Amino acid sequence: MLLSLLIGCPAPQDSAEPAPVGALGLGRQNPFPSVELVGADGFLALEAGDLPQKEGGTQWEFSAFAAREGFSVVQPSIAQFESPIDPESVGGQEGIATDGTVRLVDLDSGEALWCFAELDAASDVPLDSTATLIVRPMQTLTPGHRVAVVVTSAVTSGGAPLAVPEAEGHYAELRAELEALGQTDVTVAWDFPVAGGSALLDHTLALTTATPTAHSFTRTWEAGSGTEPPPGVWRMAEGSFTTVELLVDGERMELSADRTPKVQGAREAYLMVVIPEAVKDAAPGTVPILVFGHGIMSEPSDYLAEDDDPNGLLNLANTMGAIVIATKWTGLTEDDRLHAINVADDFARFDEIPEMLAQGVSDTLALVRAAGDGALFEDALFGGLADPSRIYYYGISLGGIEGAVMLSQQSTIERGVLHVGGAAWATMLERSAQWPPFDLVVTRNFPDPWDRQVLYAATQVLWDPVDPASYTAQLAADSRLWQESVGDEQVPNLTTELLMRSVGVTLATPAVNAPVGLNSEAMPFTGSAMTQFDPEEALPDPVNRPAVLTGAHSTPRLWPGAQAQTIHFLETGEVAHFCGEAACSASNPGSF
């Protein structure tokens, strides 16, 4: 006995198993996110091993997380339990509610929030394992607040409530906190802090406030001159304007310790101008300006320089009698497609995408300032026609998403129409018909579906600076018309409606359906609104898989009723209806 004491036999407590970590006892990454990923200083404390890593790929760099005191305002939450969840016990996309079987609760306000829960529908989920539970907010979370994910006893495995560890320590306190808020049916709960995510864009725009004074055109077209533009166009030009460059090699920002980008010099940002035939004889200084925002993986010329006018933009410009100007959403243009796929293949480079998009937002705002200043229109190309006191915005798809971000940061444009836009990038992409080529690459590198969901949930934090969900307070103060195409296969309706709930937008009737959480009002009326169009196509499957291309995203913008509504709102601020007594649809496209 004495000998054993002298040589130091280990005490019994030294050989005890480590205490389980997390609400499920399965580690700090499951559930994700949770307070386990927050440091003692209140900032996010992700580290190596917390995010899946591609073998041989770029190592994750966590400074973007470390600068945050909370997760995203549209943060998806995920968990994987040790027993399979009965699918019928989870409401899914069609069960958006505040009192579902899985809930989000704001612990500071006590409010139960609009959300839904679904099981990961990835086709490679093993049949003998549990699919990941994904909880998606359907309204923005409040920065500075704590949010709890509550799994009730109605979520079952084999017909019985889920088997989970007994709540201890922080999680026992959380359960008591929830019970005090009236949430008494709690099988398991975890929580995380929420923080605003606009800092990168705030820093970017603080460095790019100057109004561009230099531009040039490298190609011009004029009807009847031998360099013919598309039908309906009098003059068209492509060129550039000089603004501030924040990207290194066009792909990423050089950031200081406080996440401020370093100015790299001058930048020649793309510029396109279209002057329709309808205005060539207009009185000087009378023609309004329409700033246009293009869709994802495309560019302005796809909408403005095609003879068949596939998106109806030239018809809209002629009918409205407006000069169109446009630049590119750097980061998600046709030229950026290969870069985006390369990032999907090396996922730890993901922050390059939002950094590039922040440059694109900055470029568009610079163009708006140049238009408002009026100096741009002194160019002989415009023939003195432009009226810089009337500047409007029309954005399609990506132009409806990043256009909303851009509009929230300026006061020059009084009215804008955001066609088939949305928010919550991490929720949007998996469901988009644009996602398959990226899904293929990510799945090859991360064959475990859980790993992919961790990545998607984590990268919403990186999306935040260029996500409209980060700017709902600014958007609520403005006059905007949001147009939704029911069954949209590229920008899911649920992401459009999430933004509408958060901004407090009114659903204009007649409508196709009645999304929960939105007030409605019969047209006509003034103020911000969401209108609905019905392309009469099959709805996408209500799961987190890419939708099948149907054309629902694209066809409504061609309808006379949709174009008339767009023009009327831009000119007057009134939300009006041009399709008779029923909602505009493929069989009821309306008229001017």
VEXTOR-167412 format. One record per residue (C-alpha): residue number from 1; x, y, z; residue in three letters. Coordinates in steps of 0.1 Angstrom, whole numbers, plus 5000, padded with zeros to 4 digits. Layout:
BEGIN
   zami      X      Y      Z   pavex
    NUM      X      Y      Z     ALA
...
# end
This chain:
BEGIN
   zami      X      Y      Z   pavex
      1   5000   5000   5000     MET
      2   5028   5024   5010     LEU
      3   5046   5017   4977     LEU
      4   5016   5024   4957     SER
      5   5011   5057   4974     LEU
      6   5047   5067   4969     LEU
      7   5046   5060   4932     ILE
      8   5014   5079   4928     GLY
      9   4985   5056   4919     CYS
     10   4959   5076   4900     PRO
     11   4930   5088   4920     ALA
     12   4896   5074   4909     PRO
     13   4884   5108   4896     GLN
     14   4913   5111   4873     ASP
     15   4902   5081   4853     SER
     16   4866   5092   4850     ALA
     17   4851   5098   4815     GLU
     18   4850   5134   4804     PRO
     19   4817   5151   4809     ALA
     20   4795   5150   4778     PRO
     21   4796   5182   4758     VAL
     22   4765   5199   4743     GLY
     23   4728   5194   4746     ALA
     24   4730   5160   4731     LEU
     25   4762   5150   4747     GLY
     26   4777   5145   4713     LEU
     27   4803   5173   4711     GLY
     28   4804   5210   4704     ARG
     29   4795   5207   4668     GLN
     30   4763   5187   4673     ASN
     31   4739   5206   4675     PRO
     32   4752   5234   4653     PHE
     33   4753   5262   4662     PRO
     34   4752   5264   4700     SER
     35   4767   5283   4729     VAL
     36   4794   5256   4729     GLU
     37   4810   5276   4700     LEU
     38   4810   5309   4719     VAL
     39   4842   5320   4738     GLY
     40   4844   5334   4773     ALA
     41   4847   5369   4757     ASP
     42   4813   5366   4740     GLY
     43   4827   5362   4705     PHE
     44   4824   5331   4683     LEU
     45   4852   5307   4689     ALA
     46   4852   5282   4660     LEU
     47   4885   5264   4656     GLU
     48   4901   5236   4636     ALA
     49   4879   5206   4636     GLY
     50   4847   5225   4640     ASP
     51   4841   5227   4603     LEU
     52   4846   5198   4578     PRO
     53   4879   5202   4560     GLN
     54   4887   5190   4524     LYS
     55   4917   5168   4524     GLU
     56   4945   5187   4507     GLY
     57   4923   5218   4505     GLY
     58   4926   5253   4519     THR
     59   4926   5254   4556     GLN
     60   4896   5271   4573     TRP
     61   4904   5306   4585     GLU
     62   4881   5317   4613     PHE
     63   4886   5355   4616     SER
     64   4852   5362   4600     ALA
     65   4836   5342   4628     PHE
     66   4859   5355   4656     ALA
     67   4848   5390   4647     ALA
     68   4811   5381   4655     ARG
     69   4793   5381   4688     GLU
     70   4766   5358   4674     GLY
     71   4754   5338   4645     PHE
     72   4733   5349   4616     SER
     73   4699   5366   4617     VAL
     74   4687   5338   4594     VAL
     75   4708   5311   4610     GLN
     76   4698   5275   4601     PRO
     77   4703   5251   4630     SER
     78   4711   5214   4627     ILE
     79   4713   5184   4649     ALA
     80   4718   5147   4644     GLN
     81   4703   5123   4670     PHE
     82   4713   5088   4678     GLU
     83   4680   5073   4667     SER
     84   4661   5080   4634     PRO
     85   4634   5106   4636     ILE
     86   4600   5097   4623     ASP
     87   4595   5119   4592     PRO
     88   4558   5125   4599     GLU
     89   4567   5140   4633     SER
     90   4585   5169   4617     VAL
     91   4564   5195   4599     GLY
     92   4586   5202   4570     GLY
     93   4584   5232   4547     GLN
     94   4547   5231   4546     GLU
     95   4545   5234   4584     GLY
     96   4558   5270   4589     ILE
     97   4545   5279   4623     ALA
     98   4553   5294   4657     THR
     99   4541   5264   4676     ASP
    100   4553   5234   4655     GLY
    101   4569   5203   4668     THR
    102   4602   5221   4666     VAL
    103   4603   5257   4676     ARG
    104   4625   5288   4677     LEU
    105   4621   5309   4708     VAL
    106   4636   5344   4713     ASP
    107   4648   5341   4749     LEU
    108   4650   5379   4754     ASP
    109   4615   5388   4741     SER
    110   4598   5355   4749     GLY
    111   4584   5354   4714     GLU
    112   4580   5321   4695     ALA
    113   4593   5327   4660     LEU
    114   4581   5317   4625     TRP
    115   4601   5287   4615     CYS
    116   4600   5251   4602     PHE
    117   4619   5219   4607     ALA
    118   4628   5193   4581     GLU
    119   4649   5162   4577     LEU
    120   4678   5164   4552     ASP
    121   4665   5150   4520     ALA
    122   4699   5143   4505     ALA
    123   4697   5112   4483     SER
    124   4729   5098   4499     ASP
    125   4716   5097   4534     VAL
    126   4722   5061   4545     PRO
    127   4691   5041   4550     LEU
    128   4702   5028   4584     ASP
    129   4711   5062   4599     SER
    130   4692   5092   4610     THR
    131   4689   5122   4587     ALA
    132   4700   5156   4599     THR
    133   4673   5177   4615     LEU
    134   4674   5212   4600     ILE
    135   4656   5241   4617     VAL
    136   4651   5272   4595     ARG
    137   4639   5306   4607     PRO
    138   4612   5321   4585     MET
    139   4617   5356   4599     GLN
    140   4648   5373   4609     THR
    141   4662   5368   4643     LEU
    142   4670   5399   4664     THR
    143   4707   5409   4668     PRO
    144   4718   5409   4704     GLY
    145   4693   5383   4714     HIS
    146   4696   5347   4723     ARG
    147   4675   5321   4704     VAL
    148   4666   5286   4716     ALA
    149   4659   5257   4694     VAL
    150   4632   5236   4711     VAL
    151   4625   5200   4702     VAL
    152   4592   5189   4717     THR
    153   4579   5155   4726     SER
    154   4559   5154   4694     ALA
    155   4591   5147   4675     VAL
    156   4594   5110   4678     THR
    157   4616   5080   4669     SER
    158   4597   5048   4664     GLY
    159   4566   5065   4678     GLY
    160   4582   5075   4711     ALA
    161   4598   5108   4721     PRO
    162   4635   5111   4713     LEU
    163   4659   5096   4738     ALA
    164   4683   5124   4749     VAL
    165   4706   5129   4779     PRO
    166   4692   5146   4810     GLU
    167   4697   5183   4809     ALA
    168   4725   5195   4832     GLU
    169   4743   5227   4839     GLY
    170   4736   5253   4812     HIS
    171   4710   5232   4796     TYR
    172   4690   5226   4828     ALA
    173   4690   5264   4833     GLU
    174   4679   5268   4797     LEU
    175   4650   5244   4802     ARG
    176   4639   5264   4833     ALA
    177   4641   5296   4813     GLU
    178   4619   5281   4786     LEU
    179   4594   5269   4811     GLU
    180   4591   5304   4825     ALA
    181   4583   5315   4790     LEU
    182   4555   5289   4787     GLY
    183   4575   5264   4767     GLN
    184   4568   5234   4789     THR
    185   4569   5206   4764     ASP
    186   4607   5203   4759     VAL
    187   4625   5171   4750     THR
    188   4657   5189   4744     VAL
    189   4668   5224   4737     ALA
    190   4699   5244   4729     TRP
    191   4706   5280   4722     ASP
    192   4729   5304   4704     PHE
    193   4734   5342   4703     PRO
    194   4725   5363   4673     VAL
    195   4745   5392   4659     ALA
    196   4742   5416   4629     GLY
    197   4764   5406   4600     GLY
    198   4767   5438   4580     SER
    199   4803   5448   4591     ALA
    200   4821   5438   4560     LEU
    201   4798   5457   4537     LEU
    202   4798   5487   4562     ASP
    203   4836   5488   4560     HIS
    204   4835   5484   4522     THR
    205   4810   5512   4516     LEU
    206   4829   5536   4540     ALA
    207   4859   5533   4516     LEU
    208   4839   5538   4484     THR
    209   4818   5569   4490     THR
    210   4833   5589   4461     ALA
    211   4811   5597   4431     THR
    212   4828   5584   4399     PRO
    213   4838   5612   4375     THR
    214   4854   5592   4348     ALA
    215   4839   5567   4323     HIS
    216   4845   5555   4288     SER
    217   4827   5535   4261     PHE
    218   4845   5509   4242     THR
    219   4817   5498   4219     ARG
    220   4786   5517   4207     THR
    221   4757   5509   4185     TRP
    222   4731   5532   4169     GLU
    223   4701   5523   4148     ALA
    224   4706   5532   4112     GLY
    225   4743   5537   4115     SER
    226   4755   5503   4103     GLY
    227   4762   5491   4138     THR
    228   4727   5479   4146     GLU
    229   4716   5474   4182     PRO
    230   4687   5450   4190     PRO
    231   4652   5460   4177     PRO
    232   4636   5487   4198     GLY
    233   4670   5502   4208     VAL
    234   4681   5536   4194     TRP
    235   4716   5537   4210     ARG
    236   4735   5511   4231     MET
    237   4770   5512   4246     ALA
    238   4794   5491   4267     GLU
    239   4823   5505   4286     GLY
    240   4834   5512   4322     SER
    241   4834   5537   4349     PHE
    242   4862   5543   4374     THR
    243   4856   5535   4410     THR
    244   4875   5519   4440     VAL
    245   4891   5485   4438     GLU
    246   4890   5464   4469     LEU
    247   4897   5429   4455     LEU
    248   4931   5413   4451     VAL
    249   4934   5396   4417     ASP
    250   4896   5401   4414     GLY
    251   4889   5373   4439     GLU
    252   4892   5383   4475     ARG
    253   4897   5412   4498     MET
    254   4929   5419   4519     GLU
    255   4914   5425   4553     LEU
    256   4929   5441   4584     SER
    257   4924   5427   4619     ALA
    258   4891   5446   4623     ASP
    259   4879   5432   4589     ARG
    260   4883   5465   4570     THR
    261   4893   5459   4534     PRO
    262   4925   5475   4520     LYS
    263   4920   5497   4490     VAL
    264   4939   5482   4461     GLN
    265   4937   5512   4437     GLY
    266   4913   5522   4409     ALA
    267   4889   5499   4393     ARG
    268   4872   5499   4359     GLU
    269   4837   5487   4366     ALA
    270   4815   5474   4338     TYR
    271   4790   5499   4323     LEU
    272   4761   5492   4299     MET
    273   4737   5518   4286     VAL
    274   4705   5512   4265     VAL
    275   4685   5541   4251     ILE
    276   4652   5529   4236     PRO
    277   4638   5540   4203     GLU
    278   4608   5554   4222     ALA
    279   4628   5583   4237     VAL
    280   4650   5595   4208     LYS
    281   4627   5624   4201     ASP
    282   4619   5632   4237     ALA
    283   4624   5667   4250     ALA
    284   4659   5673   4266     PRO
    285   4661   5665   4303     GLY
    286   4628   5645   4304     THR
    287   4638   5609   4302     VAL
    288   4639   5589   4335     PRO
    289   4668   5565   4344     ILE
    290   4663   5528   4352     LEU
    291   4691   5511   4370     VAL
    292   4690   5474   4362     PHE
    293   4702   5445   4382     GLY
    294   4709   5412   4363     HIS
    295   4703   5376   4375     GLY
    296   4727   5350   4388     ILE
    297   4755   5337   4366     MET
    298   4746   5362   4339     SER
    299   4754   5398   4329     GLU
    300   4735   5429   4317     PRO
    301   4739   5420   4280     SER
    302   4720   5388   4284     ASP
    303   4689   5410   4292     TYR
    304   4696   5441   4271     LEU
    305   4715   5431   4240     ALA
    306   4696   5401   4226     GLU
    307   4675   5406   4194     ASP
    308   4646   5385   4208     ASP
    309   4645   5404   4241     ASP
    310   4641   5371   4261     PRO
    311   4634   5388   4294     ASN
    312   4612   5417   4281     GLY
    313   4636   5444   4293     LEU
    314   4637   5462   4260     LEU
    315   4599   5462   4258     ASN
    316   4597   5475   4293     LEU
    317   4622   5503   4286     ALA
    318   4604   5513   4255     ASN
    319   4570   5513   4272     THR
    320   4582   5532   4302     MET
    321   4603   5555   4280     GLY
    322   4634   5551   4302     ALA
    323   4672   5550   4297     ILE
    324   4686   5518   4312     VAL
    325   4721   5517   4329     ILE
    326   4737   5486   4344     ALA
    327   4768   5472   4359     THR
    328   4777   5437   4371     LYS
    329   4772   5419   4404     TRP
    330   4808   5408   4407     THR
    331   4811   5374   4423     GLY
    332   4781   5358   4406     LEU
    333   4783   5368   4370     THR
    334   4788   5346   4340     GLU
    335   4825   5354   4341     ASP
    336   4826   5342   4377     ASP
    337   4810   5308   4372     ARG
    338   4843   5289   4371     LEU
    339   4855   5307   4401     HIS
    340   4823   5298   4420     ALA
    341   4827   5262   4411     ILE
    342   4864   5263   4422     ASN
    343   4852   5277   4456     VAL
    344   4827   5249   4459     ALA
    345   4855   5225   4452     ASP
    346   4877   5241   4480     ASP
    347   4850   5252   4504     PHE
    348   4872   5269   4529     ALA
    349   4877   5296   4503     ARG
    350   4840   5304   4506     PHE
    351   4844   5339   4520     ASP
    352   4857   5349   4485     GLU
    353   4821   5349   4472     ILE
    354   4806   5374   4496     PRO
    355   4837   5395   4494     GLU
    356   4834   5397   4456     MET
    357   4796   5405   4459     LEU
    358   4804   5433   4484     ALA
    359   4825   5448   4456     GLN
    360   4796   5443   4432     GLY
    361   4772   5462   4456     VAL
    362   4798   5489   4460     SER
    363   4801   5492   4422     ASP
    364   4763   5495   4417     THR
    365   4761   5522   4444     LEU
    366   4789   5541   4427     ALA
    367   4769   5539   4394     LEU
    368   4738   5552   4412     VAL
    369   4758   5581   4426     ARG
    370   4772   5589   4392     ALA
    371   4736   5589   4378     ALA
    372   4723   5611   4406     GLY
    373   4752   5635   4401     ASP
    374   4742   5639   4364     GLY
    375   4778   5642   4351     ALA
    376   4775   5607   4334     LEU
    377   4746   5620   4313     PHE
    378   4767   5649   4299     GLU
    379   4782   5623   4275     ASP
    380   4771   5629   4239     ALA
    381   4757   5593   4239     LEU
    382   4727   5604   4259     PHE
    383   4719   5634   4236     GLY
    384   4709   5655   4266     GLY
    385   4678   5634   4272     LEU
    386   4683   5622   4307     ALA
    387   4665   5635   4338     ASP
    388   4688   5626   4367     PRO
    389   4661   5636   4392     SER
    390   4641   5605   4383     ARG
    391   4661   5574   4389     ILE
    392   4645   5540   4396     TYR
    393   4656   5505   4401     TYR
    394   4645   5472   4386     TYR
    395   4662   5439   4395     GLY
    396   4656   5403   4385     ILE
    397   4666   5373   4406     SER
    398   4701   5381   4419     LEU
    399   4692   5416   4410     GLY
    400   4663   5413   4433     GLY
    401   4685   5399   4461     ILE
    402   4716   5421   4459     GLU
    403   4694   5449   4446     GLY
    404   4677   5449   4479     ALA
    405   4710   5451   4497     VAL
    406   4720   5480   4474     MET
    407   4688   5499   4479     LEU
    408   4691   5496   4517     SER
    409   4723   5516   4515     GLN
    410   4713   5547   4495     GLN
    411   4687   5575   4492     SER
    412   4690   5585   4456     THR
    413   4665   5559   4443     ILE
    414   4631   5565   4456     GLU
    415   4613   5535   4442     ARG
    416   4625   5501   4432     GLY
    417   4609   5468   4419     VAL
    418   4625   5436   4431     LEU
    419   4614   5408   4408     HIS
    420   4617   5371   4421     VAL
    421   4642   5380   4448     GLY
    422   4646   5365   4483     GLY
    423   4670   5362   4512     ALA
    424   4687   5336   4535     ALA
    425   4713   5324   4510     TRP
    426   4721   5292   4529     ALA
    427   4684   5282   4528     THR
    428   4679   5294   4492     MET
    429   4708   5276   4474     LEU
    430   4701   5240   4482     GLU
    431   4665   5243   4468     ARG
    432   4675   5263   4437     SER
    433   4676   5248   4402     ALA
    434   4709   5266   4398     GLN
    435   4725   5245   4425     TRP
    436   4732   5210   4409     PRO
    437   4767   5217   4395     PRO
    438   4778   5230   4428     PHE
    439   4760   5202   4447     ASP
    440   4779   5177   4427     LEU
    441   4813   5192   4436     VAL
    442   4805   5196   4473     VAL
    443   4791   5161   4476     THR
    444   4822   5146   4460     ARG
    445   4844   5163   4486     ASN
    446   4821   5158   4516     PHE
    447   4803   5125   4511     PRO
    448   4788   5126   4546     ASP
    449   4755   5146   4544     PRO
    450   4760   5158   4580     TRP
    451   4793   5175   4570     ASP
    452   4776   5193   4541     ARG
    453   4748   5206   4564     GLN
    454   4774   5219   4589     VAL
    455   4791   5238   4560     LEU
    456   4759   5253   4547     TYR
    457   4748   5264   4582     ALA
    458   4782   5279   4590     ALA
    459   4785   5298   4558     THR
    460   4753   5317   4564     GLN
    461   4775   5338   4587     VAL
    462   4797   5346   4558     LEU
    463   4768   5354   4535     TRP
    464   4753   5379   4559     ASP
    465   4770   5411   4546     PRO
    466   4754   5405   4512     VAL
    467   4721   5390   4524     ASP
    468   4690   5413   4524     PRO
    469   4680   5397   4557     ALA
    470   4708   5418   4573     SER
    471   4691   5450   4563     TYR
    472   4654   5446   4571     THR
    473   4652   5478   4592     ALA
    474   4664   5499   4563     GLN
    475   4642   5481   4538     LEU
    476   4612   5486   4560     ALA
    477   4615   5524   4557     ALA
    478   4615   5524   4519     ASP
    479   4589   5521   4491     SER
    480   4596   5489   4473     ARG
    481   4575   5465   4452     LEU
    482   4585   5428   4456     TRP
    483   4572   5404   4429     GLN
    484   4570   5367   4436     GLU
    485   4564   5339   4411     SER
    486   4546   5311   4428     VAL
    487   4565   5279   4424     GLY
    488   4597   5297   4416     ASP
    489   4623   5270   4410     GLU
    490   4654   5292   4414     GLN
    491   4646   5316   4443     VAL
    492   4623   5295   4466     PRO
    493   4591   5313   4476     ASN
    494   4598   5305   4513     LEU
    495   4629   5328   4511     THR
    496   4610   5356   4495     THR
    497   4582   5353   4521     GLU
    498   4608   5351   4550     LEU
    499   4621   5386   4539     LEU
    500   4585   5399   4535     MET
    501   4576   5389   4571     ARG
    502   4608   5405   4584     SER
    503   4604   5438   4565     VAL
    504   4567   5440   4573     GLY
    505   4555   5440   4537     VAL
    506   4518   5439   4528     THR
    507   4506   5411   4505     LEU
    508   4487   5428   4477     ALA
    509   4455   5411   4466     THR
    510   4442   5395   4444     PRO
    511   4469   5370   4453     ALA
    512   4476   5333   4445     VAL
    513   4478   5322   4481     ASN
    514   4482   5336   4516     ALA
    515   4516   5331   4532     PRO
    516   4514   5329   4569     VAL
    517   4525   5360   4589     GLY
    518   4516   5385   4562     LEU
    519   4489   5411   4563     ASN
    520   4470   5417   4530     SER
    521   4453   5446   4513     GLU
    522   4434   5449   4480     ALA
    523   4451   5468   4452     MET
    524   4455   5497   4445     PRO
    525   4473   5512   4474     PHE
    526   4506   5530   4480     THR
    527   4536   5518   4500     GLY
    528   4557   5486   4500     SER
    529   4540   5454   4489     ALA
    530   4545   5419   4476     MET
    531   4525   5408   4446     THR
    532   4522   5373   4433     GLN
    533   4521   5358   4398     PHE
    534   4510   5323   4389     ASP
    535   4530   5307   4361     PRO
    536   4507   5276   4365     GLU
    537   4536   5252   4368     GLU
    538   4541   5223   4391     ALA
    539   4554   5234   4425     LEU
    540   4589   5223   4435     PRO
    541   4591   5194   4459     ASP
    542   4590   5208   4495     PRO
    543   4625   5195   4504     VAL
    544   4660   5208   4505     ASN
    545   4669   5195   4471     ARG
    546   4674   5214   4438     PRO
    547   4641   5220   4420     ALA
    548   4635   5210   4385     VAL
    549   4636   5238   4359     LEU
    550   4601   5247   4349     THR
    551   4603   5283   4338     GLY
    552   4583   5296   4368     ALA
    553   4612   5319   4377     HIS
    554   4613   5335   4343     SER
    555   4580   5337   4325     THR
    556   4560   5362   4346     PRO
    557   4583   5391   4338     ARG
    558   4571   5389   4301     LEU
    559   4534   5393   4309     TRP
    560   4518   5426   4301     PRO
    561   4502   5428   4335     GLY
    562   4535   5423   4353     ALA
    563   4552   5449   4331     GLN
    564   4524   5474   4335     ALA
    565   4525   5469   4373     GLN
    566   4562   5475   4374     THR
    567   4561   5507   4353     ILE
    568   4531   5521   4372     HIS
    569   4547   5515   4406     PHE
    570   4580   5531   4395     LEU
    571   4563   5561   4381     GLU
    572   4537   5567   4408     THR
    573   4545   5546   4439     GLY
    574   4511   5530   4437     GLU
    575   4507   5492   4437     VAL
    576   4481   5485   4411     ALA
    577   4467   5454   4393     HIS
    578   4464   5449   4356     PHE
    579   4450   5414   4353     CYS
    580   4413   5419   4361     GLY
    581   4396   5403   4391     GLU
    582   4421   5374   4395     ALA
    583   4458   5372   4401     ALA
    584   4480   5375   4371     CYS
    585   4488   5341   4357     SER
    586   4499   5322   4326     ALA
    587   4463   5320   4315     SER
    588   4455   5356   4327     ASN
    589   4486   5376   4318     PRO
    590   4469   5410   4319     GLY
    591   4473   5440   4297     SER
    592   4488   5475   4297     PHE
# end
